[in-house]
Amino acid sequence: MARGRGRAGGRVRAGRHRAGRRRPDDAGCGGQAMNLALFDIDGTLTLGTSHFGAFVAALEAECGFRNVSTDWKAYAHPSDSGIVAQVSREQARRALGNDELQRFKERYLALLQEACRREAHAVKGAAEFLRRLDADPGWTVAYATGNWQATARCKLAAAGLPIDGFPLAGAEDSESRVGILRAAIDRSLERCGAESFERIVSFGDALWDLEAARALRLPFVGLETTGRGPELAAAGASHLLPDYGDRERALRALAEATAPDLLRHCR
């Protein structure tokens, strides 16, 4: 896994990663310097898809875990795999076996699909903004989410957002948000046949998204869709968006955003 760190707006290298050869059908990954836009999913691109209640219900039904906290801040790693690992340690004093985990995933996905059919929709302008970036020869797009890949794809499809051709890293890749971002960067480098990106910008709606971007010194754009705008601003987000409806404003944020201030983090 790549360990390179990038300065805000600076080149981010692949470290020990050896990039694969670009496929001919991978548009937007030519020989010129490339930039990468990384997007969280829940609250950043989609609304009505979080459904942590379905997650908790599946844990109770398949694993017998009760009184599971629905406060994401209670978890060291707010990702599907991180939450399951922590709850398993706390309530069963062990990790779930493969069969147990698979049964839980299947139950959770079934509950999630039903909920998403009723409520899921995209953040205003999200689909158009993703397609605008994907059509730009200087940019490539990837998803970096705390969901497992199957649940991430369920949410994207339910909200009518593009899936095919976009690298996706999730909870299978790492429990930590930092590890998930690194996996998304690696997959994007492979897709583009590149050794590094000129600029990488991370979009997210939660404090853990900002903190992961800060850890990798990545420029960060915060979404105010879930009411966390003041919290993100206080933590050092240089740019906030209510949604992607104003495309020019979103493009300015993409170009101008800086990495969250390390000094502010230490105060």
QUIJO-V287899 format. One record per pair of residues at least 24 apart in sequence whose ideal C-beta (glycine too) atoms are under 7 Angstrom apart, sorted by sequence separation. I is the first residue (numbers start at 1). J is the second residue. D is the distance in whole Angstrom. If there is no record, write none. Layout:
((I J D) (I J D))
This chain:
((142 166 6) (147 171 6) (148 172 6) (167 191 6) (207 231 6) (236 260 3) (141 166 5) (142 167 4) (143 168 4) (144 169 5) (145 170 5) (146 171 6) (207 232 7) (210 235 5) (235 260 6) (236 261 4) (65 91 5) (142 168 7) (210 237 6) (59 87 6) (207 235 6) (236 264 4) (235 264 7) (236 265 7) (130 161 7) (131 162 7) (146 177 7) (177 208 5) (181 212 5) (130 162 6) (177 209 7) (221 253 5) (63 96 7) (127 160 6) (221 254 7) (127 161 5) (146 180 7) (178 212 5) (120 155 6) (126 161 6) (127 162 7) (177 212 4) (181 216 6) (144 180 5) (221 257 5) (63 100 6) (122 159 4) (144 181 5) (178 215 5) (220 257 6) (62 100 7) (116 154 6) (120 158 4) (121 159 6) (122 160 6) (178 216 6) (219 257 4) (112 151 6) (116 155 6) (120 159 5) (122 161 6) (219 258 5) (220 259 7) (144 184 4) (219 259 5) (220 260 6) (62 103 5) (63 104 6) (109 150 6) (113 154 6) (117 158 7) (143 184 7) (218 259 6) (62 104 4) (109 151 6) (112 154 6) (116 158 4) (142 184 5) (217 259 5) (105 148 7) (108 151 7) (59 104 6) (62 107 5) (109 154 6) (142 187 6) (214 259 6) (58 104 6) (61 107 6) (142 188 5) (213 259 7) (214 260 4) (213 260 6) (140 188 6) (214 262 7) (58 107 4) (58 108 4) (210 260 5) (140 191 7) (214 265 6) (140 192 6) (55 108 6) (58 111 6) (201 254 6) (54 108 6) (57 111 6) (201 257 6) (54 111 4) (54 112 5) (51 112 6) (54 115 6) (51 115 5) (80 146 6) (49 116 6) (79 146 4) (80 147 6) (78 146 6) (80 148 5) (48 119 3) (49 120 5) (80 151 7) (48 120 5) (48 121 6) (46 120 6) (47 121 6) (46 122 6) (47 123 6) (45 122 6) (46 123 7) (45 123 6) (45 126 5) (81 171 4) (85 175 6) (80 171 4) (81 172 7) (79 171 4) (82 175 4) (81 175 5) (82 176 7) (37 133 5) (79 175 6) (77 175 4) (79 177 7) (77 176 5) (123 223 7) (79 180 7) (37 139 6) (39 141 7) (41 143 6) (123 225 6) (35 138 6) (34 138 7) (35 139 5) (36 140 6) (37 141 5) (38 142 6) (39 143 6) (40 144 6) (41 145 4) (32 137 7) (40 145 6) (28 134 6) (32 138 7) (34 140 6) (36 142 6) (38 144 5) (41 147 6) (49 155 4) (30 137 6) (28 136 7) (28 137 5) (46 155 5) (49 158 7) (49 159 7) (28 139 7) (29 140 6) (41 152 6) (28 140 5) (42 155 7) (46 159 4) (41 155 6) (41 156 7) (46 161 7) (129 244 4) (132 247 7) (45 161 6) (125 243 6) (126 244 5) (129 247 6) (124 243 4) (125 244 3) (128 247 7) (123 243 5) (124 244 6) (125 245 4) (123 244 6) (124 245 4) (129 250 6) (125 247 7) (78 208 5) (38 181 6) (38 184 6) (36 185 7) (36 188 5) (34 192 6) (44 203 5) (34 194 6) (44 204 5) (36 197 5) (44 205 5) (29 191 6) (35 197 6) (38 200 7) (43 205 4) (29 192 4) (34 197 6) (35 198 5) (40 203 6) (43 206 7) (29 193 6) (34 198 6) (35 199 4) (36 200 5) (37 201 5) (38 202 5) (39 203 5) (40 204 4) (26 191 6) (33 198 4) (38 203 7) (40 205 7) (26 192 7) (37 203 7) (17 186 6) (40 209 5) (19 189 5) (20 190 4) (22 192 6) (19 190 6) (22 193 3) (17 189 6) (21 193 5) (12 185 7) (20 193 6) (19 193 5) (14 189 5) (19 194 5) (19 195 6) (47 225 6) (44 223 5) (2 182 6) (43 223 6) (1 182 5) (14 195 5) (1 183 7) (13 195 7) (14 196 6) (43 225 5) (2 185 6) (13 196 4) (43 226 4) (2 186 5) (12 196 6) (1 186 6) (11 196 5) (12 197 5) (11 198 6) (12 200 5) (9 199 6) (6 200 6) (8 217 6) (7 217 6) (9 219 6) (5 216 6) (6 217 6) (8 219 5) (5 217 5) (6 218 6) (37 254 7) (9 258 7) (8 258 4) (8 259 4))
